[in-house]
Amino acid sequence: MAKPRTAHGPAAGGATGRGQGRRRRAGRPPAEAGPVRSRDEILDAALDAFGAVGYDAMSVRKLTRQLGVSHNLVHHYFRSKRELWRAAIDHSFGTVSAELAAAFAGAPRQADVLAAIRQAMIIFLTVTARFPANGHIIVREGAVGGDRLDYIFTHYVAPNLEPWRRLLDHAQSEGKLRAGLDIRALFFLLTDGGAGPYTSQALARRFGGPDPLRPAAIRAHAELVADIILNGIVA
């Protein structure tokens, strides 16, 4: 890892040809004062920033000040904001995709396809609760479209739809689900509806009740949403 440069002028803290070196602006801590951050820590912070303000408004320099690290440290890992965005997406959406795939693969095969769909909904909501910024990002990019949405959809959304399609096709072939139900409707019921307390945490807390991010609350919410949706889509 390259060490962040801390010198300002010919000699750190020394005099220049014009006299005393320039002083750092008040209120801005020196970059070297913060702890050295790992790549994953930078990605977590970047993901939250992209989710909070969007790609265009997100400032890498502001991010480095918040982290207390040198701009050169972030540049050491990521050569541009675009590269940082893709790495953050791969980090978060990739983690969700991997855990969902493992959950689907490791789940026992159930004769009752409706029970399998319910379990899949619970798994989805439980895992996505850990990455609320994913919801913020996909809502923003989904509203405007473009290259970033193409990247998310091609690499993460589309591949993750296939296990769901197989379950829906199986259930509909047995006459257990409404014939008009499609994967798009189920996707938005789960993401915009079921995941709402995680993407709108401040609003969720205004209603009172338990912290929506407590593990027990996440599980209870996931089970409730799965039951409500399932009761509405059965044939």
LOVEXMI-919391 format. One record per residue (C-alpha): residue number from 1; residue in one letter; x, y, z. Coordinates in nm, 4 decimals, always signed. Example, Ala and Ser with C-alpha at 12.3 -4.5 7.8 and 13.67 -1.06 7.14 Angstrom:
BEGIN
<lumdo seq="1" type="a" u="+1.2300" v="-0.4500" w="+0.7800"/>
<lumdo seq="2" type="s" u="+1.3670" v="-0.1060" w="+0.7140"/>
***
This chain:
BEGIN
<lumdo seq="1" type="m" u="+0.0000" v="+0.0000" w="+0.0000"/>
<lumdo seq="2" type="a" u="+0.1441" v="+0.3361" w="-0.0953"/>
<lumdo seq="3" type="k" u="+0.1842" v="+0.5707" w="+0.1989"/>
<lumdo seq="4" type="p" u="-0.0214" v="+0.8914" w="+0.1777"/>
<lumdo seq="5" type="r" u="+0.1935" v="+1.1961" w="+0.1223"/>
<lumdo seq="6" type="t" u="+0.1808" v="+1.4288" w="+0.4177"/>
<lumdo seq="7" type="a" u="+0.4333" v="+1.6950" w="+0.3247"/>
<lumdo seq="8" type="h" u="+0.3076" v="+2.0374" w="+0.2185"/>
<lumdo seq="9" type="g" u="+0.5699" v="+2.2283" w="+0.0244"/>
<lumdo seq="10" type="p" u="+0.9443" v="+2.1463" w="+0.0059"/>
<lumdo seq="11" type="a" u="+0.9516" v="+2.0343" w="+0.3686"/>
<lumdo seq="12" type="a" u="+0.6616" v="+1.9382" w="+0.5898"/>
<lumdo seq="13" type="g" u="+0.6024" v="+2.2170" w="+0.8379"/>
<lumdo seq="14" type="g" u="+0.9156" v="+2.3996" w="+0.7198"/>
<lumdo seq="15" type="a" u="+0.9649" v="+2.7399" w="+0.5607"/>
<lumdo seq="16" type="t" u="+0.9354" v="+2.7948" w="+0.1881"/>
<lumdo seq="17" type="g" u="+1.1178" v="+3.0413" w="-0.0294"/>
<lumdo seq="18" type="r" u="+0.8484" v="+3.2931" w="+0.0576"/>
<lumdo seq="19" type="g" u="+0.8622" v="+3.2354" w="+0.4295"/>
<lumdo seq="20" type="q" u="+0.6353" v="+3.0212" w="+0.6382"/>
<lumdo seq="21" type="g" u="+0.4514" v="+2.7369" w="+0.4566"/>
<lumdo seq="22" type="r" u="+0.0794" v="+2.7641" w="+0.3925"/>
<lumdo seq="23" type="r" u="-0.1427" v="+2.6730" w="+0.6847"/>
<lumdo seq="24" type="r" u="-0.4116" v="+2.4092" w="+0.6555"/>
<lumdo seq="25" type="r" u="-0.7633" v="+2.5514" w="+0.6518"/>
<lumdo seq="26" type="a" u="-0.9235" v="+2.5677" w="+0.9956"/>
<lumdo seq="27" type="g" u="-1.1592" v="+2.2857" w="+1.0727"/>
<lumdo seq="28" type="r" u="-1.0030" v="+2.0426" w="+0.8265"/>
<lumdo seq="29" type="p" u="-0.8034" v="+1.7732" w="+1.0074"/>
<lumdo seq="30" type="p" u="-0.4813" v="+1.6503" w="+0.8492"/>
<lumdo seq="31" type="a" u="-0.5362" v="+1.3390" w="+0.6401"/>
<lumdo seq="32" type="e" u="-0.2663" v="+1.1526" w="+0.8269"/>
<lumdo seq="33" type="a" u="-0.4552" v="+1.2000" w="+1.1560"/>
<lumdo seq="34" type="g" u="-0.7178" v="+0.9409" w="+1.0697"/>
<lumdo seq="35" type="p" u="-0.6714" v="+0.5659" w="+1.0850"/>
<lumdo seq="36" type="v" u="-0.5547" v="+0.3767" w="+0.7815"/>
<lumdo seq="37" type="r" u="-0.8686" v="+0.2387" w="+0.6184"/>
<lumdo seq="38" type="s" u="-0.9015" v="-0.0960" w="+0.4470"/>
<lumdo seq="39" type="r" u="-1.0414" v="-0.1319" w="+0.0978"/>
<lumdo seq="40" type="d" u="-1.3662" v="-0.2777" w="+0.2333"/>
<lumdo seq="41" type="e" u="-1.4108" v="+0.0108" w="+0.4790"/>
<lumdo seq="42" type="i" u="-1.3708" v="+0.2585" w="+0.1943"/>
<lumdo seq="43" type="l" u="-1.6231" v="+0.0652" w="-0.0147"/>
<lumdo seq="44" type="d" u="-1.8779" v="+0.0571" w="+0.2681"/>
<lumdo seq="45" type="a" u="-1.8483" v="+0.4334" w="+0.3156"/>
<lumdo seq="46" type="a" u="-1.8609" v="+0.4987" w="-0.0593"/>
<lumdo seq="47" type="l" u="-2.1717" v="+0.2832" w="-0.0955"/>
<lumdo seq="48" type="d" u="-2.3495" v="+0.4844" w="+0.1744"/>
<lumdo seq="49" type="a" u="-2.2436" v="+0.8096" w="+0.0071"/>
<lumdo seq="50" type="f" u="-2.3628" v="+0.7026" w="-0.3382"/>
<lumdo seq="51" type="g" u="-2.6901" v="+0.5889" w="-0.1853"/>
<lumdo seq="52" type="a" u="-2.7402" v="+0.9109" w="+0.0113"/>
<lumdo seq="53" type="v" u="-2.6748" v="+1.1722" w="-0.2581"/>
<lumdo seq="54" type="g" u="-2.6470" v="+0.9878" w="-0.5899"/>
<lumdo seq="55" type="y" u="-2.3562" v="+0.9374" w="-0.8254"/>
<lumdo seq="56" type="d" u="-2.3252" v="+1.2920" w="-0.9622"/>
<lumdo seq="57" type="a" u="-2.3400" v="+1.4668" w="-0.6242"/>
<lumdo seq="58" type="m" u="-2.1094" v="+1.2218" w="-0.4482"/>
<lumdo seq="59" type="s" u="-1.7663" v="+1.3792" w="-0.3869"/>
<lumdo seq="60" type="v" u="-1.4623" v="+1.1560" w="-0.3460"/>
<lumdo seq="61" type="r" u="-1.2735" v="+1.4374" w="-0.1739"/>
<lumdo seq="62" type="k" u="-1.5555" v="+1.4841" w="+0.0767"/>
<lumdo seq="63" type="l" u="-1.5552" v="+1.1086" w="+0.1341"/>
<lumdo seq="64" type="t" u="-1.1832" v="+1.1088" w="+0.2115"/>
<lumdo seq="65" type="r" u="-1.2298" v="+1.3941" w="+0.4596"/>
<lumdo seq="66" type="q" u="-1.5097" v="+1.2033" w="+0.6323"/>
<lumdo seq="67" type="l" u="-1.2892" v="+0.8944" w="+0.6530"/>
<lumdo seq="68" type="g" u="-0.9899" v="+1.0976" w="+0.7675"/>
<lumdo seq="69" type="v" u="-0.7605" v="+0.9592" w="+0.4989"/>
<lumdo seq="70" type="s" u="-0.5516" v="+1.1022" w="+0.2203"/>
<lumdo seq="71" type="h" u="-0.7101" v="+1.1381" w="-0.1218"/>
<lumdo seq="72" type="n" u="-0.4069" v="+0.9472" w="-0.2486"/>
<lumdo seq="73" type="l" u="-0.5073" v="+0.6413" w="-0.0441"/>
<lumdo seq="74" type="v" u="-0.8451" v="+0.6170" w="-0.2200"/>
<lumdo seq="75" type="h" u="-0.6755" v="+0.6811" w="-0.5542"/>
<lumdo seq="76" type="h" u="-0.4351" v="+0.3989" w="-0.4727"/>
<lumdo seq="77" type="y" u="-0.7287" v="+0.1558" w="-0.4776"/>
<lumdo seq="78" type="f" u="-0.9582" v="+0.3256" w="-0.7295"/>
<lumdo seq="79" type="r" u="-0.8374" v="+0.5415" w="-1.0155"/>
<lumdo seq="80" type="s" u="-1.1669" v="+0.7261" w="-1.0694"/>
<lumdo seq="81" type="k" u="-1.5088" v="+0.7842" w="-0.9187"/>
<lumdo seq="82" type="r" u="-1.6553" v="+0.5532" w="-1.1826"/>
<lumdo seq="83" type="e" u="-1.4203" v="+0.2745" w="-1.0774"/>
<lumdo seq="84" type="l" u="-1.5032" v="+0.3384" w="-0.7108"/>
<lumdo seq="85" type="w" u="-1.8773" v="+0.3173" w="-0.7898"/>
<lumdo seq="86" type="r" u="-1.8408" v="-0.0152" w="-0.9700"/>
<lumdo seq="87" type="a" u="-1.6262" v="-0.1576" w="-0.6931"/>
<lumdo seq="88" type="a" u="-1.8826" v="-0.0494" w="-0.4317"/>
<lumdo seq="89" type="i" u="-2.1644" v="-0.2103" w="-0.6346"/>
<lumdo seq="90" type="d" u="-1.9660" v="-0.5327" w="-0.6745"/>
<lumdo seq="91" type="h" u="-1.8912" v="-0.5299" w="-0.3022"/>
<lumdo seq="92" type="s" u="-2.2531" v="-0.4916" w="-0.1861"/>
<lumdo seq="93" type="f" u="-2.4688" v="-0.6384" w="-0.4619"/>
<lumdo seq="94" type="g" u="-2.2117" v="-0.9138" w="-0.5049"/>
<lumdo seq="95" type="t" u="-2.2312" v="-1.0052" w="-0.1368"/>
<lumdo seq="96" type="v" u="-2.6117" v="-1.0181" w="-0.1486"/>
<lumdo seq="97" type="s" u="-2.6052" v="-1.2268" w="-0.4671"/>
<lumdo seq="98" type="a" u="-2.3556" v="-1.4738" w="-0.3243"/>
<lumdo seq="99" type="e" u="-2.5485" v="-1.5191" w="+0.0000"/>
<lumdo seq="100" type="l" u="-2.8796" v="-1.5609" w="-0.1822"/>
<lumdo seq="101" type="a" u="-2.7273" v="-1.8168" w="-0.4186"/>
<lumdo seq="102" type="a" u="-2.5829" v="-2.0085" w="-0.1243"/>
<lumdo seq="103" type="a" u="-2.9166" v="-1.9976" w="+0.0539"/>
<lumdo seq="104" type="f" u="-3.1036" v="-2.1267" w="-0.2499"/>
<lumdo seq="105" type="a" u="-2.8460" v="-2.3978" w="-0.3127"/>
<lumdo seq="106" type="g" u="-2.8313" v="-2.5084" w="+0.0507"/>
<lumdo seq="107" type="a" u="-3.2037" v="-2.5083" w="+0.1158"/>
<lumdo seq="108" type="p" u="-3.3638" v="-2.8520" w="+0.1324"/>
<lumdo seq="109" type="r" u="-3.5875" v="-2.9330" w="-0.1588"/>
<lumdo seq="110" type="q" u="-3.9444" v="-2.8925" w="-0.0474"/>
<lumdo seq="111" type="a" u="-4.2375" v="-3.0765" w="-0.1953"/>
<lumdo seq="112" type="d" u="-4.4531" v="-2.7750" w="-0.1182"/>
<lumdo seq="113" type="v" u="-4.3481" v="-2.5103" w="-0.3704"/>
<lumdo seq="114" type="l" u="-4.5423" v="-2.2401" w="-0.1821"/>
<lumdo seq="115" type="a" u="-4.3352" v="-2.3106" w="+0.1292"/>
<lumdo seq="116" type="a" u="-4.0213" v="-2.2773" w="-0.0849"/>
<lumdo seq="117" type="i" u="-4.1381" v="-1.9392" w="-0.2192"/>
<lumdo seq="118" type="r" u="-4.2146" v="-1.8174" w="+0.1322"/>
<lumdo seq="119" type="q" u="-3.8700" v="-1.9234" w="+0.2527"/>
<lumdo seq="120" type="a" u="-3.7075" v="-1.7489" w="-0.0452"/>
<lumdo seq="121" type="m" u="-3.8891" v="-1.4241" w="+0.0409"/>
<lumdo seq="122" type="i" u="-3.7711" v="-1.4423" w="+0.4018"/>
<lumdo seq="123" type="i" u="-3.4118" v="-1.5030" w="+0.2935"/>
<lumdo seq="124" type="f" u="-3.4235" v="-1.2137" w="+0.0468"/>
<lumdo seq="125" type="l" u="-3.5595" v="-0.9620" w="+0.2978"/>
<lumdo seq="126" type="t" u="-3.3241" v="-1.0757" w="+0.5730"/>
<lumdo seq="127" type="v" u="-3.0120" v="-1.0406" w="+0.3580"/>
<lumdo seq="128" type="t" u="-3.1090" v="-0.7122" w="+0.1915"/>
<lumdo seq="129" type="a" u="-3.1725" v="-0.5537" w="+0.5332"/>
<lumdo seq="130" type="r" u="-2.7937" v="-0.5433" w="+0.5735"/>
<lumdo seq="131" type="f" u="-2.7460" v="-0.3238" w="+0.2662"/>
<lumdo seq="132" type="p" u="-3.0083" v="-0.0452" w="+0.2700"/>
<lumdo seq="133" type="a" u="-2.7913" v="+0.1673" w="+0.0391"/>
<lumdo seq="134" type="n" u="-2.8518" v="-0.0890" w="-0.2360"/>
<lumdo seq="135" type="g" u="-3.2168" v="+0.0074" w="-0.2326"/>
<lumdo seq="136" type="h" u="-3.1371" v="+0.3794" w="-0.2506"/>
<lumdo seq="137" type="i" u="-2.9013" v="+0.3258" w="-0.5421"/>
<lumdo seq="138" type="i" u="-3.1289" v="+0.1050" w="-0.7491"/>
<lumdo seq="139" type="v" u="-3.4233" v="+0.3429" w="-0.7002"/>
<lumdo seq="140" type="r" u="-3.2126" v="+0.6370" w="-0.8202"/>
<lumdo seq="141" type="e" u="-3.0615" v="+0.4552" w="-1.1157"/>
<lumdo seq="142" type="g" u="-3.3894" v="+0.2807" w="-1.1976"/>
<lumdo seq="143" type="a" u="-3.5642" v="+0.6169" w="-1.2270"/>
<lumdo seq="144" type="v" u="-3.3277" v="+0.7576" w="-1.4909"/>
<lumdo seq="145" type="g" u="-3.1761" v="+0.4522" w="-1.6616"/>
<lumdo seq="146" type="g" u="-2.8385" v="+0.4546" w="-1.8328"/>
<lumdo seq="147" type="d" u="-2.5068" v="+0.2757" w="-1.8091"/>
<lumdo seq="148" type="r" u="-2.5086" v="+0.2388" w="-1.4324"/>
<lumdo seq="149" type="l" u="-2.8515" v="+0.0776" w="-1.4290"/>
<lumdo seq="150" type="d" u="-2.7395" v="-0.1487" w="-1.7139"/>
<lumdo seq="151" type="y" u="-2.4425" v="-0.2593" w="-1.5044"/>
<lumdo seq="152" type="i" u="-2.6528" v="-0.3383" w="-1.1967"/>
<lumdo seq="153" type="f" u="-2.9269" v="-0.5127" w="-1.3910"/>
<lumdo seq="154" type="t" u="-2.6962" v="-0.7210" w="-1.6121"/>
<lumdo seq="155" type="h" u="-2.4579" v="-0.8325" w="-1.3382"/>
<lumdo seq="156" type="y" u="-2.6879" v="-0.8695" w="-1.0387"/>
<lumdo seq="157" type="v" u="-3.0605" v="-0.8273" w="-1.0940"/>
<lumdo seq="158" type="a" u="-3.1077" v="-1.0490" w="-1.3999"/>
<lumdo seq="159" type="p" u="-2.9002" v="-1.3451" w="-1.2720"/>
<lumdo seq="160" type="n" u="-3.0795" v="-1.3343" w="-0.9349"/>
<lumdo seq="161" type="l" u="-3.4199" v="-1.3528" w="-1.1030"/>
<lumdo seq="162" type="e" u="-3.3646" v="-1.7017" w="-1.2425"/>
<lumdo seq="163" type="p" u="-3.4218" v="-1.8989" w="-0.9180"/>
<lumdo seq="164" type="w" u="-3.7392" v="-1.6967" w="-0.8636"/>
<lumdo seq="165" type="r" u="-3.8597" v="-1.7666" w="-1.2165"/>
<lumdo seq="166" type="r" u="-3.8158" v="-2.1388" w="-1.1654"/>
<lumdo seq="167" type="l" u="-4.0171" v="-2.1305" w="-0.8431"/>
<lumdo seq="168" type="l" u="-4.2956" v="-1.9246" w="-1.0004"/>
<lumdo seq="169" type="d" u="-4.3112" v="-2.1432" w="-1.3105"/>
<lumdo seq="170" type="h" u="-4.3271" v="-2.4544" w="-1.0927"/>
<lumdo seq="171" type="a" u="-4.6033" v="-2.3133" w="-0.8722"/>
<lumdo seq="172" type="q" u="-4.8054" v="-2.1863" w="-1.1679"/>
<lumdo seq="173" type="s" u="-4.7729" v="-2.5169" w="-1.3514"/>
<lumdo seq="174" type="e" u="-4.9282" v="-2.6838" w="-1.0455"/>
<lumdo seq="175" type="g" u="-5.2062" v="-2.4251" w="-1.0377"/>
<lumdo seq="176" type="k" u="-5.0979" v="-2.2927" w="-0.6971"/>
<lumdo seq="177" type="l" u="-5.0262" v="-1.9313" w="-0.7963"/>
<lumdo seq="178" type="r" u="-5.2305" v="-1.6759" w="-0.9849"/>
<lumdo seq="179" type="a" u="-5.1665" v="-1.7121" w="-1.3556"/>
<lumdo seq="180" type="g" u="-5.1233" v="-1.3379" w="-1.4049"/>
<lumdo seq="181" type="l" u="-4.8379" v="-1.3055" w="-1.1541"/>
<lumdo seq="182" type="d" u="-4.5036" v="-1.2247" w="-1.3149"/>
<lumdo seq="183" type="i" u="-4.1521" v="-1.1805" w="-1.1829"/>
<lumdo seq="184" type="r" u="-4.1642" v="-0.8014" w="-1.2152"/>
<lumdo seq="185" type="a" u="-4.4646" v="-0.7698" w="-0.9849"/>
<lumdo seq="186" type="l" u="-4.3031" v="-0.9942" w="-0.7254"/>
<lumdo seq="187" type="f" u="-3.9731" v="-0.8030" w="-0.7495"/>
<lumdo seq="188" type="f" u="-4.1326" v="-0.4680" w="-0.6694"/>
<lumdo seq="189" type="l" u="-4.3540" v="-0.6111" w="-0.3966"/>
<lumdo seq="190" type="l" u="-4.0398" v="-0.7318" w="-0.2208"/>
<lumdo seq="191" type="t" u="-3.8008" v="-0.4437" w="-0.2923"/>
<lumdo seq="192" type="d" u="-4.0199" v="-0.1319" w="-0.2848"/>
<lumdo seq="193" type="g" u="-4.2667" v="-0.2801" w="-0.0372"/>
<lumdo seq="194" type="g" u="-4.1022" v="-0.5368" w="+0.1849"/>
<lumdo seq="195" type="a" u="-3.7649" v="-0.3622" w="+0.2083"/>
<lumdo seq="196" type="g" u="-3.9210" v="-0.0227" w="+0.2849"/>
<lumdo seq="197" type="p" u="-3.8285" v="-0.0125" w="+0.6575"/>
<lumdo seq="198" type="y" u="-3.4612" v="-0.0549" w="+0.5615"/>
<lumdo seq="199" type="t" u="-3.4455" v="+0.1986" w="+0.2792"/>
<lumdo seq="200" type="s" u="-3.6551" v="+0.4501" w="+0.4794"/>
<lumdo seq="201" type="q" u="-3.5208" v="+0.3877" w="+0.8280"/>
<lumdo seq="202" type="a" u="-3.5886" v="+0.7386" w="+0.9609"/>
<lumdo seq="203" type="l" u="-3.9518" v="+0.7168" w="+0.8521"/>
<lumdo seq="204" type="a" u="-3.9871" v="+0.3647" w="+0.9891"/>
<lumdo seq="205" type="r" u="-3.8644" v="+0.4793" w="+1.3301"/>
<lumdo seq="206" type="r" u="-4.1207" v="+0.7622" w="+1.3367"/>
<lumdo seq="207" type="f" u="-4.3953" v="+0.5002" w="+1.3555"/>
<lumdo seq="208" type="g" u="-4.2518" v="+0.3728" w="+1.6831"/>
<lumdo seq="209" type="g" u="-4.2109" v="+0.0118" w="+1.7801"/>
<lumdo seq="210" type="p" u="-3.8892" v="-0.1877" w="+1.7824"/>
<lumdo seq="211" type="d" u="-3.5790" v="-0.0766" w="+1.5959"/>
<lumdo seq="212" type="p" u="-3.6357" v="-0.2046" w="+1.2380"/>
<lumdo seq="213" type="l" u="-3.2735" v="-0.3192" w="+1.2194"/>
<lumdo seq="214" type="r" u="-3.2788" v="-0.5395" w="+1.5278"/>
<lumdo seq="215" type="p" u="-3.2213" v="-0.9004" w="+1.4143"/>
<lumdo seq="216" type="a" u="-3.5433" v="-1.0184" w="+1.5781"/>
<lumdo seq="217" type="a" u="-3.7393" v="-0.7332" w="+1.4156"/>
<lumdo seq="218" type="i" u="-3.5880" v="-0.8086" w="+1.0749"/>
<lumdo seq="219" type="r" u="-3.6897" v="-1.1729" w="+1.0978"/>
<lumdo seq="220" type="a" u="-4.0404" v="-1.0939" w="+1.2207"/>
<lumdo seq="221" type="h" u="-4.0896" v="-0.8354" w="+0.9452"/>
<lumdo seq="222" type="a" u="-3.9620" v="-1.0748" w="+0.6782"/>
<lumdo seq="223" type="e" u="-4.2004" v="-1.3469" w="+0.7886"/>
<lumdo seq="224" type="l" u="-4.4966" v="-1.1084" w="+0.8049"/>
<lumdo seq="225" type="v" u="-4.4291" v="-0.9660" w="+0.4567"/>
<lumdo seq="226" type="a" u="-4.3796" v="-1.3147" w="+0.3110"/>
<lumdo seq="227" type="d" u="-4.7134" v="-1.4302" w="+0.4548"/>
<lumdo seq="228" type="i" u="-4.9013" v="-1.1228" w="+0.3318"/>
<lumdo seq="229" type="i" u="-4.7596" v="-1.1430" w="-0.0209"/>
<lumdo seq="230" type="l" u="-4.8082" v="-1.5176" w="-0.0417"/>
<lumdo seq="231" type="n" u="-5.1712" v="-1.4916" w="+0.0688"/>
<lumdo seq="232" type="g" u="-5.2285" v="-1.2391" w="-0.2094"/>
<lumdo seq="233" type="i" u="-5.0701" v="-1.4353" w="-0.4942"/>
<lumdo seq="234" type="v" u="-5.2012" v="-1.7859" w="-0.4348"/>
<lumdo seq="235" type="a" u="-5.4484" v="-1.9124" w="-0.6935"/>
***
